[in-house]
Amino acid sequence: MKHKMSITMDEELILKVLDTLRSRRFRNKSHVIEYAVSRYFDNECDECESGAKNEKA
C-alpha cells in the first residue's frame, strides 16, 4: 500500500527531479523519488553487509 507524504527539498534537487522526468524514464515525481529512496536503502544494506564481512575477516 502506498502512503501520501509531503517533503521539502532544495531547489537544485527539485530541478534534477524535473530534468529526470523529461527523460520519460519515470511516470511522475513520486516515481523518481521512490526509485531514488529505494536505491539509497539498497546501497545502505550492501554497505552494511560488506562492513560486517570486513569485520569478520
CHARMM internal coordinates of N, CA and C (Angstrom, degrees):
IC EDIT
DIST 1 N 1 CA 1.4401
DIST 1 CA 1 C 1.5276
ANGL 1 N 1 CA 1 C 108.41
DIST 1 C 2 N 1.2988
ANGL 1 CA 1 C 2 N 116.85
DIHE 1 N 1 CA 1 C 2 N 137.36
DIST 2 N 2 CA 1.4619
ANGL 1 C 2 N 2 CA 121.82
DIHE 1 CA 1 C 2 N 2 CA 178.50
DIST 2 CA 2 C 1.5169
ANGL 2 N 2 CA 2 C 109.30
DIHE 1 C 2 N 2 CA 2 C -95.32
DIST 2 C 3 N 1.3281
ANGL 2 CA 2 C 3 N 115.59
DIHE 2 N 2 CA 2 C 3 N 147.29
DIST 3 N 3 CA 1.4592
ANGL 2 C 3 N 3 CA 122.20
DIHE 2 CA 2 C 3 N 3 CA 178.95
DIST 3 CA 3 C 1.5214
ANGL 3 N 3 CA 3 C 108.81
DIHE 2 C 3 N 3 CA 3 C -122.83
DIST 3 C 4 N 1.2839
ANGL 3 CA 3 C 4 N 115.92
DIHE 3 N 3 CA 3 C 4 N 141.99
DIST 4 N 4 CA 1.4581
ANGL 3 C 4 N 4 CA 121.89
DIHE 3 CA 3 C 4 N 4 CA 178.63
DIST 4 CA 4 C 1.5235
ANGL 4 N 4 CA 4 C 108.80
DIHE 3 C 4 N 4 CA 4 C -83.57
DIST 4 C 5 N 1.3473
ANGL 4 CA 4 C 5 N 115.65
DIHE 4 N 4 CA 4 C 5 N 139.78
DIST 5 N 5 CA 1.4565
ANGL 4 C 5 N 5 CA 119.67
DIHE 4 CA 4 C 5 N 5 CA 176.57
DIST 5 CA 5 C 1.5217
ANGL 5 N 5 CA 5 C 109.24
DIHE 4 C 5 N 5 CA 5 C -148.02
DIST 5 C 6 N 1.2946
ANGL 5 CA 5 C 6 N 115.61
DIHE 5 N 5 CA 5 C 6 N 161.73
DIST 6 N 6 CA 1.4600
ANGL 5 C 6 N 6 CA 121.42
DIHE 5 CA 5 C 6 N 6 CA 179.92
DIST 6 CA 6 C 1.5263
ANGL 6 N 6 CA 6 C 107.88
DIHE 5 C 6 N 6 CA 6 C -114.30
DIST 6 C 7 N 1.3393
ANGL 6 CA 6 C 7 N 116.74
DIHE 6 N 6 CA 6 C 7 N 137.79
DIST 7 N 7 CA 1.4556
ANGL 6 C 7 N 7 CA 120.38
DIHE 6 CA 6 C 7 N 7 CA 178.06
DIST 7 CA 7 C 1.5225
ANGL 7 N 7 CA 7 C 109.53
DIHE 6 C 7 N 7 CA 7 C -131.98
DIST 7 C 8 N 1.3149
ANGL 7 CA 7 C 8 N 115.50
DIHE 7 N 7 CA 7 C 8 N 160.52
DIST 8 N 8 CA 1.4485
ANGL 7 C 8 N 8 CA 122.49
DIHE 7 CA 7 C 8 N 8 CA 175.51
DIST 8 CA 8 C 1.5188
ANGL 8 N 8 CA 8 C 107.31
DIHE 7 C 8 N 8 CA 8 C -118.36
DIST 8 C 9 N 1.3428
ANGL 8 CA 8 C 9 N 116.66
DIHE 8 N 8 CA 8 C 9 N 131.96
DIST 9 N 9 CA 1.4601
ANGL 8 C 9 N 9 CA 121.07
DIHE 8 CA 8 C 9 N 9 CA -177.92
DIST 9 CA 9 C 1.5218
ANGL 9 N 9 CA 9 C 110.10
DIHE 8 C 9 N 9 CA 9 C -135.30
DIST 9 C 10 N 1.3285
ANGL 9 CA 9 C 10 N 115.24
DIHE 9 N 9 CA 9 C 10 N 153.73
DIST 10 N 10 CA 1.4587
ANGL 9 C 10 N 10 CA 120.32
DIHE 9 CA 9 C 10 N 10 CA 173.67
DIST 10 CA 10 C 1.5250
ANGL 10 N 10 CA 10 C 109.19
DIHE 9 C 10 N 10 CA 10 C -62.95
DIST 10 C 11 N 1.3147
ANGL 10 CA 10 C 11 N 115.08
DIHE 10 N 10 CA 10 C 11 N 148.89
DIST 11 N 11 CA 1.4609
ANGL 10 C 11 N 11 CA 120.15
DIHE 10 CA 10 C 11 N 11 CA -178.55
DIST 11 CA 11 C 1.5274
ANGL 11 N 11 CA 11 C 111.66
DIHE 10 C 11 N 11 CA 11 C -58.63
DIST 11 C 12 N 1.3261
ANGL 11 CA 11 C 12 N 117.03
DIHE 11 N 11 CA 11 C 12 N -36.97
DIST 12 N 12 CA 1.4648
ANGL 11 C 12 N 12 CA 121.11
DIHE 11 CA 11 C 12 N 12 CA 179.50
DIST 12 CA 12 C 1.5344
ANGL 12 N 12 CA 12 C 111.09
DIHE 11 C 12 N 12 CA 12 C -59.11
DIST 12 C 13 N 1.3228
ANGL 12 CA 12 C 13 N 116.71
DIHE 12 N 12 CA 12 C 13 N -42.32
DIST 13 N 13 CA 1.4688
ANGL 12 C 13 N 13 CA 120.45
DIHE 12 CA 12 C 13 N 13 CA 178.02
DIST 13 CA 13 C 1.5221
ANGL 13 N 13 CA 13 C 111.36
DIHE 12 C 13 N 13 CA 13 C -67.55
DIST 13 C 14 N 1.3136
ANGL 13 CA 13 C 14 N 116.41
DIHE 13 N 13 CA 13 C 14 N -39.81
DIST 14 N 14 CA 1.4667
ANGL 13 C 14 N 14 CA 120.12
DIHE 13 CA 13 C 14 N 14 CA 178.80
DIST 14 CA 14 C 1.5321
ANGL 14 N 14 CA 14 C 109.74
DIHE 13 C 14 N 14 CA 14 C -61.31
DIST 14 C 15 N 1.3254
ANGL 14 CA 14 C 15 N 116.70
DIHE 14 N 14 CA 14 C 15 N -42.35
DIST 15 N 15 CA 1.4599
ANGL 14 C 15 N 15 CA 120.00
DIHE 14 CA 14 C 15 N 15 CA 178.83
DIST 15 CA 15 C 1.5231
ANGL 15 N 15 CA 15 C 111.39
DIHE 14 C 15 N 15 CA 15 C -63.62
DIST 15 C 16 N 1.3321
ANGL 15 CA 15 C 16 N 116.83
DIHE 15 N 15 CA 15 C 16 N -36.87
DIST 16 N 16 CA 1.4676
ANGL 15 C 16 N 16 CA 120.19
DIHE 15 CA 15 C 16 N 16 CA 176.48
DIST 16 CA 16 C 1.5294
ANGL 16 N 16 CA 16 C 110.76
DIHE 15 C 16 N 16 CA 16 C -65.73
DIST 16 C 17 N 1.3234
ANGL 16 CA 16 C 17 N 116.82
DIHE 16 N 16 CA 16 C 17 N -39.44
DIST 17 N 17 CA 1.4635
ANGL 16 C 17 N 17 CA 120.56
DIHE 16 CA 16 C 17 N 17 CA 176.96
DIST 17 CA 17 C 1.5266
ANGL 17 N 17 CA 17 C 109.88
DIHE 16 C 17 N 17 CA 17 C -61.79
DIST 17 C 18 N 1.3199
ANGL 17 CA 17 C 18 N 116.33
DIHE 17 N 17 CA 17 C 18 N -45.56
DIST 18 N 18 CA 1.4668
ANGL 17 C 18 N 18 CA 120.42
DIHE 17 CA 17 C 18 N 18 CA 179.95
DIST 18 CA 18 C 1.5313
ANGL 18 N 18 CA 18 C 111.50
DIHE 17 C 18 N 18 CA 18 C -64.34
DIST 18 C 19 N 1.3365
ANGL 18 CA 18 C 19 N 117.06
DIHE 18 N 18 CA 18 C 19 N -39.59
DIST 19 N 19 CA 1.4690
ANGL 18 C 19 N 19 CA 120.12
DIHE 18 CA 18 C 19 N 19 CA 175.91
DIST 19 CA 19 C 1.5212
ANGL 19 N 19 CA 19 C 110.78
DIHE 18 C 19 N 19 CA 19 C -62.41
DIST 19 C 20 N 1.3211
ANGL 19 CA 19 C 20 N 116.15
DIHE 19 N 19 CA 19 C 20 N -40.47
DIST 20 N 20 CA 1.4628
ANGL 19 C 20 N 20 CA 120.67
DIHE 19 CA 19 C 20 N 20 CA 179.04
DIST 20 CA 20 C 1.5209
ANGL 20 N 20 CA 20 C 110.64
DIHE 19 C 20 N 20 CA 20 C -63.65
DIST 20 C 21 N 1.3201
ANGL 20 CA 20 C 21 N 116.56
DIHE 20 N 20 CA 20 C 21 N -37.86
DIST 21 N 21 CA 1.4652
ANGL 20 C 21 N 21 CA 119.91
DIHE 20 CA 20 C 21 N 21 CA 178.32
DIST 21 CA 21 C 1.5166
ANGL 21 N 21 CA 21 C 112.04
DIHE 20 C 21 N 21 CA 21 C -62.63
DIST 21 C 22 N 1.3148
ANGL 21 CA 21 C 22 N 116.97
DIHE 21 N 21 CA 21 C 22 N -33.32
DIST 22 N 22 CA 1.4636
ANGL 21 C 22 N 22 CA 120.85
DIHE 21 CA 21 C 22 N 22 CA 179.97
DIST 22 CA 22 C 1.5291
ANGL 22 N 22 CA 22 C 112.13
DIHE 21 C 22 N 22 CA 22 C -64.25
DIST 22 C 23 N 1.3280
ANGL 22 CA 22 C 23 N 116.44
DIHE 22 N 22 CA 22 C 23 N -22.80
DIST 23 N 23 CA 1.4660
ANGL 22 C 23 N 23 CA 120.16
DIHE 22 CA 22 C 23 N 23 CA 178.78
DIST 23 CA 23 C 1.5288
ANGL 23 N 23 CA 23 C 111.55
DIHE 22 C 23 N 23 CA 23 C -72.39
DIST 23 C 24 N 1.3290
ANGL 23 CA 23 C 24 N 116.18
DIHE 23 N 23 CA 23 C 24 N -12.04
DIST 24 N 24 CA 1.4689
ANGL 23 C 24 N 24 CA 123.84
DIHE 23 CA 23 C 24 N 24 CA 179.63
DIST 24 CA 24 C 1.5281
ANGL 24 N 24 CA 24 C 113.81
DIHE 23 C 24 N 24 CA 24 C 63.57
DIST 24 C 25 N 1.3266
ANGL 24 CA 24 C 25 N 115.72
DIHE 24 N 24 CA 24 C 25 N 19.43
DIST 25 N 25 CA 1.4674
ANGL 24 C 25 N 25 CA 119.92
DIHE 24 CA 24 C 25 N 25 CA 175.86
DIST 25 CA 25 C 1.5269
ANGL 25 N 25 CA 25 C 110.80
DIHE 24 C 25 N 25 CA 25 C -78.18
DIST 25 C 26 N 1.3303
ANGL 25 CA 25 C 26 N 115.99
DIHE 25 N 25 CA 25 C 26 N -27.16
DIST 26 N 26 CA 1.4543
ANGL 25 C 26 N 26 CA 121.87
DIHE 25 CA 25 C 26 N 26 CA -176.84
DIST 26 CA 26 C 1.5269
ANGL 26 N 26 CA 26 C 110.29
DIHE 25 C 26 N 26 CA 26 C -117.54
DIST 26 C 27 N 1.3266
ANGL 26 CA 26 C 27 N 116.35
DIHE 26 N 26 CA 26 C 27 N 153.04
DIST 27 N 27 CA 1.4620
ANGL 26 C 27 N 27 CA 121.91
DIHE 26 CA 26 C 27 N 27 CA -177.57
DIST 27 CA 27 C 1.5296
ANGL 27 N 27 CA 27 C 112.93
DIHE 26 C 27 N 27 CA 27 C -73.97
DIST 27 C 28 N 1.3475
ANGL 27 CA 27 C 28 N 115.26
DIHE 27 N 27 CA 27 C 28 N -39.24
DIST 28 N 28 CA 1.4632
ANGL 27 C 28 N 28 CA 120.09
DIHE 27 CA 27 C 28 N 28 CA -175.05
DIST 28 CA 28 C 1.5316
ANGL 28 N 28 CA 28 C 109.47
DIHE 27 C 28 N 28 CA 28 C -162.82
DIST 28 C 29 N 1.3371
ANGL 28 CA 28 C 29 N 116.81
DIHE 28 N 28 CA 28 C 29 N 179.30
DIST 29 N 29 CA 1.4672
ANGL 28 C 29 N 29 CA 120.89
DIHE 28 CA 28 C 29 N 29 CA -178.29
DIST 29 CA 29 C 1.5235
ANGL 29 N 29 CA 29 C 111.90
DIHE 28 C 29 N 29 CA 29 C -60.42
DIST 29 C 30 N 1.3174
ANGL 29 CA 29 C 30 N 116.55
DIHE 29 N 29 CA 29 C 30 N -39.28
DIST 30 N 30 CA 1.4649
ANGL 29 C 30 N 30 CA 119.58
DIHE 29 CA 29 C 30 N 30 CA 179.48
DIST 30 CA 30 C 1.5226
ANGL 30 N 30 CA 30 C 111.10
DIHE 29 C 30 N 30 CA 30 C -61.03
DIST 30 C 31 N 1.3210
ANGL 30 CA 30 C 31 N 116.38
DIHE 30 N 30 CA 30 C 31 N -38.82
DIST 31 N 31 CA 1.4573
ANGL 30 C 31 N 31 CA 121.09
DIHE 30 CA 30 C 31 N 31 CA 179.75
DIST 31 CA 31 C 1.5287
ANGL 31 N 31 CA 31 C 110.48
DIHE 30 C 31 N 31 CA 31 C -64.07
DIST 31 C 32 N 1.3420
ANGL 31 CA 31 C 32 N 117.19
DIHE 31 N 31 CA 31 C 32 N -42.21
DIST 32 N 32 CA 1.4679
ANGL 31 C 32 N 32 CA 121.40
DIHE 31 CA 31 C 32 N 32 CA 178.22
DIST 32 CA 32 C 1.5224
ANGL 32 N 32 CA 32 C 110.32
DIHE 31 C 32 N 32 CA 32 C -61.04
DIST 32 C 33 N 1.3311
ANGL 32 CA 32 C 33 N 116.21
DIHE 32 N 32 CA 32 C 33 N -49.31
DIST 33 N 33 CA 1.4645
ANGL 32 C 33 N 33 CA 121.08
DIHE 32 CA 32 C 33 N 33 CA -177.02
DIST 33 CA 33 C 1.5308
ANGL 33 N 33 CA 33 C 110.77
DIHE 32 C 33 N 33 CA 33 C -65.46
DIST 33 C 34 N 1.3159
ANGL 33 CA 33 C 34 N 117.09
DIHE 33 N 33 CA 33 C 34 N -43.90
DIST 34 N 34 CA 1.4599
ANGL 33 C 34 N 34 CA 121.02
DIHE 33 CA 33 C 34 N 34 CA 179.60
DIST 34 CA 34 C 1.5279
ANGL 34 N 34 CA 34 C 110.40
DIHE 33 C 34 N 34 CA 34 C -60.01
DIST 34 C 35 N 1.3242
ANGL 34 CA 34 C 35 N 116.80
DIHE 34 N 34 CA 34 C 35 N -43.38
DIST 35 N 35 CA 1.4660
ANGL 34 C 35 N 35 CA 121.37
DIHE 34 CA 34 C 35 N 35 CA 178.85
DIST 35 CA 35 C 1.5336
ANGL 35 N 35 CA 35 C 110.22
DIHE 34 C 35 N 35 CA 35 C -62.42
DIST 35 C 36 N 1.3309
ANGL 35 CA 35 C 36 N 116.64
DIHE 35 N 35 CA 35 C 36 N -46.04
DIST 36 N 36 CA 1.4670
ANGL 35 C 36 N 36 CA 120.98
DIHE 35 CA 35 C 36 N 36 CA -177.96
DIST 36 CA 36 C 1.5308
ANGL 36 N 36 CA 36 C 111.32
DIHE 35 C 36 N 36 CA 36 C -63.32
DIST 36 C 37 N 1.3079
ANGL 36 CA 36 C 37 N 117.53
DIHE 36 N 36 CA 36 C 37 N -43.46
DIST 37 N 37 CA 1.4675
ANGL 36 C 37 N 37 CA 121.14
DIHE 36 CA 36 C 37 N 37 CA -179.67
DIST 37 CA 37 C 1.5374
ANGL 37 N 37 CA 37 C 109.92
DIHE 36 C 37 N 37 CA 37 C -66.82
DIST 37 C 38 N 1.3150
ANGL 37 CA 37 C 38 N 115.98
DIHE 37 N 37 CA 37 C 38 N -41.15
DIST 38 N 38 CA 1.4629
ANGL 37 C 38 N 38 CA 120.06
DIHE 37 CA 37 C 38 N 38 CA 177.80
DIST 38 CA 38 C 1.5262
ANGL 38 N 38 CA 38 C 110.90
DIHE 37 C 38 N 38 CA 38 C -60.70
DIST 38 C 39 N 1.3382
ANGL 38 CA 38 C 39 N 116.55
DIHE 38 N 38 CA 38 C 39 N -45.22
DIST 39 N 39 CA 1.4687
ANGL 38 C 39 N 39 CA 120.56
DIHE 38 CA 38 C 39 N 39 CA 178.41
DIST 39 CA 39 C 1.5239
ANGL 39 N 39 CA 39 C 110.95
DIHE 38 C 39 N 39 CA 39 C -62.65
DIST 39 C 40 N 1.3183
ANGL 39 CA 39 C 40 N 116.83
DIHE 39 N 39 CA 39 C 40 N -39.64
DIST 40 N 40 CA 1.4656
ANGL 39 C 40 N 40 CA 121.23
DIHE 39 CA 39 C 40 N 40 CA 178.58
DIST 40 CA 40 C 1.5289
ANGL 40 N 40 CA 40 C 110.27
DIHE 39 C 40 N 40 CA 40 C -58.51
DIST 40 C 41 N 1.3278
ANGL 40 CA 40 C 41 N 116.80
DIHE 40 N 40 CA 40 C 41 N -48.93
DIST 41 N 41 CA 1.4582
ANGL 40 C 41 N 41 CA 119.61
DIHE 40 CA 40 C 41 N 41 CA -178.40
DIST 41 CA 41 C 1.5272
ANGL 41 N 41 CA 41 C 112.01
DIHE 40 C 41 N 41 CA 41 C -69.92
DIST 41 C 42 N 1.3191
ANGL 41 CA 41 C 42 N 117.64
DIHE 41 N 41 CA 41 C 42 N -33.08
DIST 42 N 42 CA 1.4642
ANGL 41 C 42 N 42 CA 120.25
DIHE 41 CA 41 C 42 N 42 CA 174.30
DIST 42 CA 42 C 1.5271
ANGL 42 N 42 CA 42 C 110.10
DIHE 41 C 42 N 42 CA 42 C -61.00
DIST 42 C 43 N 1.3276
ANGL 42 CA 42 C 43 N 116.92
DIHE 42 N 42 CA 42 C 43 N -44.35
DIST 43 N 43 CA 1.4649
ANGL 42 C 43 N 43 CA 121.30
DIHE 42 CA 42 C 43 N 43 CA 179.20
DIST 43 CA 43 C 1.5218
ANGL 43 N 43 CA 43 C 111.59
DIHE 42 C 43 N 43 CA 43 C -67.50
DIST 43 C 44 N 1.3212
ANGL 43 CA 43 C 44 N 117.24
DIHE 43 N 43 CA 43 C 44 N -37.69
DIST 44 N 44 CA 1.4588
ANGL 43 C 44 N 44 CA 120.98
DIHE 43 CA 43 C 44 N 44 CA 177.93
DIST 44 CA 44 C 1.5254
ANGL 44 N 44 CA 44 C 110.29
DIHE 43 C 44 N 44 CA 44 C -60.35
DIST 44 C 45 N 1.3199
ANGL 44 CA 44 C 45 N 116.88
DIHE 44 N 44 CA 44 C 45 N -43.39
DIST 45 N 45 CA 1.4651
ANGL 44 C 45 N 45 CA 120.86
DIHE 44 CA 44 C 45 N 45 CA 179.97
DIST 45 CA 45 C 1.5221
ANGL 45 N 45 CA 45 C 110.58
DIHE 44 C 45 N 45 CA 45 C -65.39
DIST 45 C 46 N 1.3403
ANGL 45 CA 45 C 46 N 117.26
DIHE 45 N 45 CA 45 C 46 N -38.90
DIST 46 N 46 CA 1.4661
ANGL 45 C 46 N 46 CA 120.98
DIHE 45 CA 45 C 46 N 46 CA 177.30
DIST 46 CA 46 C 1.5229
ANGL 46 N 46 CA 46 C 110.31
DIHE 45 C 46 N 46 CA 46 C -61.93
DIST 46 C 47 N 1.3397
ANGL 46 CA 46 C 47 N 116.61
DIHE 46 N 46 CA 46 C 47 N -42.80
DIST 47 N 47 CA 1.4581
ANGL 46 C 47 N 47 CA 120.48
DIHE 46 CA 46 C 47 N 47 CA 179.66
DIST 47 CA 47 C 1.5203
ANGL 47 N 47 CA 47 C 111.39
DIHE 46 C 47 N 47 CA 47 C -66.68
DIST 47 C 48 N 1.3261
ANGL 47 CA 47 C 48 N 117.47
DIHE 47 N 47 CA 47 C 48 N -37.99
DIST 48 N 48 CA 1.4592
ANGL 47 C 48 N 48 CA 120.90
DIHE 47 CA 47 C 48 N 48 CA 178.07
DIST 48 CA 48 C 1.5243
ANGL 48 N 48 CA 48 C 110.30
DIHE 47 C 48 N 48 CA 48 C -63.08
DIST 48 C 49 N 1.3304
ANGL 48 CA 48 C 49 N 115.96
DIHE 48 N 48 CA 48 C 49 N -44.75
DIST 49 N 49 CA 1.4557
ANGL 48 C 49 N 49 CA 120.29
DIHE 48 CA 48 C 49 N 49 CA -179.43
DIST 49 CA 49 C 1.5230
ANGL 49 N 49 CA 49 C 111.35
DIHE 48 C 49 N 49 CA 49 C -65.36
DIST 49 C 50 N 1.3265
ANGL 49 CA 49 C 50 N 117.94
DIHE 49 N 49 CA 49 C 50 N -42.96
DIST 50 N 50 CA 1.4628
ANGL 49 C 50 N 50 CA 119.93
DIHE 49 CA 49 C 50 N 50 CA -178.99
DIST 50 CA 50 C 1.5362
ANGL 50 N 50 CA 50 C 110.02
DIHE 49 C 50 N 50 CA 50 C -69.22
DIST 50 C 51 N 1.3150
ANGL 50 CA 50 C 51 N 117.26
DIHE 50 N 50 CA 50 C 51 N -33.03
DIST 51 N 51 CA 1.4618
ANGL 50 C 51 N 51 CA 120.56
DIHE 50 CA 50 C 51 N 51 CA 175.92
DIST 51 CA 51 C 1.5083
ANGL 51 N 51 CA 51 C 111.87
DIHE 50 C 51 N 51 CA 51 C -65.41
DIST 51 C 52 N 1.3286
ANGL 51 CA 51 C 52 N 116.33
DIHE 51 N 51 CA 51 C 52 N -40.76
DIST 52 N 52 CA 1.4608
ANGL 51 C 52 N 52 CA 120.39
DIHE 51 CA 51 C 52 N 52 CA 178.84
DIST 52 CA 52 C 1.5359
ANGL 52 N 52 CA 52 C 110.23
DIHE 51 C 52 N 52 CA 52 C -66.66
DIST 52 C 53 N 1.3377
ANGL 52 CA 52 C 53 N 116.91
DIHE 52 N 52 CA 52 C 53 N -37.58
DIST 53 N 53 CA 1.4605
ANGL 52 C 53 N 53 CA 120.58
DIHE 52 CA 52 C 53 N 53 CA 178.78
DIST 53 CA 53 C 1.5131
ANGL 53 N 53 CA 53 C 110.24
DIHE 52 C 53 N 53 CA 53 C -66.02
DIST 53 C 54 N 1.3414
ANGL 53 CA 53 C 54 N 117.61
DIHE 53 N 53 CA 53 C 54 N -39.95
DIST 54 N 54 CA 1.4582
ANGL 53 C 54 N 54 CA 121.48
DIHE 53 CA 53 C 54 N 54 CA 179.88
DIST 54 CA 54 C 1.5244
ANGL 54 N 54 CA 54 C 111.62
DIHE 53 C 54 N 54 CA 54 C -66.03
DIST 54 C 55 N 1.3375
ANGL 54 CA 54 C 55 N 117.27
DIHE 54 N 54 CA 54 C 55 N -34.79
DIST 55 N 55 CA 1.4616
ANGL 54 C 55 N 55 CA 120.96
DIHE 54 CA 54 C 55 N 55 CA 179.64
DIST 55 CA 55 C 1.5214
ANGL 55 N 55 CA 55 C 111.10
DIHE 54 C 55 N 55 CA 55 C -69.03
DIST 55 C 56 N 1.3426
ANGL 55 CA 55 C 56 N 116.81
DIHE 55 N 55 CA 55 C 56 N -33.88
DIST 56 N 56 CA 1.4554
ANGL 55 C 56 N 56 CA 120.80
DIHE 55 CA 55 C 56 N 56 CA -179.18
DIST 56 CA 56 C 1.5322
ANGL 56 N 56 CA 56 C 111.76
DIHE 55 C 56 N 56 CA 56 C -75.71
DIST 56 C 57 N 1.3215
ANGL 56 CA 56 C 57 N 117.23
DIHE 56 N 56 CA 56 C 57 N -25.09
DIST 57 N 57 CA 1.4718
ANGL 56 C 57 N 57 CA 121.27
DIHE 56 CA 56 C 57 N 57 CA -175.61
DIST 57 CA 57 C 1.5022
ANGL 57 N 57 CA 57 C 113.23
DIHE 56 C 57 N 57 CA 57 C -73.94
END
COOR INIT
IC SEED 1 N 1 CA 1 C
IC BUILD
